[in-house]
Amino acid sequence: MPSIRRFDHVGITVADLEQVTAFFVALGLRVDAGPTVVEGDFLDTVIGIRDSRTCIVMLRAPQGGTSLELSTFEQPQHQPGSPTAVATELGLRNVAFEVDDLDAVIEQLATDGYGLVGGVGEHEGTWRMAYVRGPEGIIVSLAERIG
């Protein structure tokens, strides 16, 4: 049986690519590639939608690792998701990042208009974590290692 070689990226389809990219860049990710327009037989075949066209930005943490792919569809139009989804709703619920100073990140995001989903929790004296709802309802899990 074939095996996975590495975890490459997580993709999120968004309506406003510029706004969502700016949000993640403000969190500390860096644009690794793009924006890049993708269309033609390759895209149509992979996603199973004829005559599709998307614009993609790839982001990565400063230390490297798995990428975050943001894409917006110019053709066909995107389908709205649930911007108020809760943790129990099926599907991809959050993207997670380790941060140096959770309180400072939460404060900056609040200044930018993004709030906590719940509160700041502490797990067994090793992690402090919170969910923040970003643009288009994207939930971002932020964790700070403690102890």
Beta strands, then each sheet from edge to edge (+ up, - down):
strand 1: 9-13
strand 2: 30-39
strand 3: 53-60
strand 4: 67-75
strand 5: 95-98
strand 6: 121-123
strand 7: 127-133
strand 8: 139-145
sheet 1: 1+ 4+ 3- 2+
sheet 2: 5+ 8+ 7- 6+
end
